[in-house]
Amino acid sequence: MPAIVTQADQAVFEMACGAATVTVIPGVMTASGKAKAGGLTVCVAGDEAQVMVAGCAYFTSTHSTPGVGTLSIDSLTADQQAQKVKSGGKAVLLAAGKWNAKFQVATPAQQPAAPSPIPDPMTSYAGFGEFKTTNQRAKAT
């Protein structure tokens, strides 16, 4: 049974987001559930949408001068929301499997070229991530 995600747990993004390699900074979960686990408020469905990590550098194999963007959780998989346990009428989040991540480009990486560099044409990249929880006691399905 997977552990319940709680306040201040980490959302850890993978460095590889499609063709982009991103300098990853973990996101921090903000819980809005009504219940507590181990003295911490539980995270519920919808809390993942609040995770935004701005200022992450990235590059690609063709664009070696780094650009910058924002990492976010794009969507959860079915095993990351409890089917039986709810808090405030919403499913609690579970530290199970990998969720879908999105990297939104703010400043494109550049390909060195004369007379001027060529910007990365991609505006976003898809990747994955997972929850890292400090909660080892409260579990759910």
N, C-alpha and C positions, 0 to 999 in steps of 0.2 A: 504494500500500500504506500503510495507516495505521500510525502510531507506537505502540509499546508504552507503556502507562501504567506509571510507576515511582513508587517511594517519594517522598512529599511533593509529588506533582503535585496540581493543584487540581481539585476537583469544583465547577464553576461553575453555580449555579442561575439560572434566568431569574426576573425580578421578577414576571411575571404567572403566577399560579397560579389558573387559572380566573377567578372573579370577584374574587379577592384580589390585592392588590398588596403584595408582601413586600419588606422591606428586606433585601437579600441579603448574606450573608457567605459567601465561598467555603469549602467543606469541604476538608480535606487528606486525601489518600490515605495509608493505612498498608499497606505491602506485606507479603505473607506468602509470596511465591514463593520457590523455592530458587535460581533463576537471577538473574543480574545483567545489566543493559543500561547501558552507559556508566558503570559503577561503582555503579549504584543497583539495589536489589532490585526485581524486577518485581512488578506487581500481578496477582493471579489471581482467577478467578471466586470470589465470596464476599467479597472485600475491600471491594467497594462497599457491602455491608450494614453496615460499620463507620462509614460517614460519617453523622454526626448533627450538625447545626448548630442549637444551642438559642439562645433569646433573640432570635429575629428578630421585629421589629415588623411588623404588617400592618394594612391597612384595606381596606374595600370601598367601592363607590359609595354604599351605603346606611348603612354603619357607619363614620363618619369619625373617631371617637375610637379610636386604635390599640389593638390587642390584641397578644398575643405567642404565638409557637409555635416548632416545631422543623421544620427542613428535613431530608429524607433522600432517598436514592436508592431509589425503589420497585422498579424493575426495569430491566434492560438490554435492548437490542434485539440481535438475532442478530449484527449486524455489529460489536458491541463486544466479542465474545469470539472469539479466534482459533480457527479450525477445525483448523489444522495444528500450531500451536505451543503446547506445554504446559510447565509448570514444576511439579514435584512432583505430576504427574498431573492438574493442573487447567489449564484454558484460560487463557492470559494475556489481560489486558484491553487493549483497543485504543481509542485516541482517535479514534473515528469516529462521526459522527452524534450524535443526541440521545437521552439516556435519559429514562425516566419518573421524575418526582420527586413527592414527597408533602410537603405542609405540614400538620402536625398542630397544631391549635389547643390552646394551654395556657390562655391567658386570652383570652376572646372580645373582639373589637372591639365598640364600643358605638355605638348610634344615639342621639344626644342627643334626649331627650324629657322632658316634665314629667309626672308628678312624679319619675320616675326613668328612667335610660337603658335602652334595649332592647338586650340582648346579641345578637350574631351567632349564629344557630342552627346554623351549620355547624361540624362538629367537625374537618373536614379539607378540603383542596383539592388538586387534581392539577395538576402542571406539568411542566416539562422542564428539562434541563440538559445539560452536556457536559463532557468531560474536557479540561483544558488541561495539556499535558505539556511539560516542558523537554527531553525526549528527542527529538532530531531525527535520530538515526542508526539505532536499532534499530527495524525495522518487521516486521510479520507479517501473515499471512492466516489 
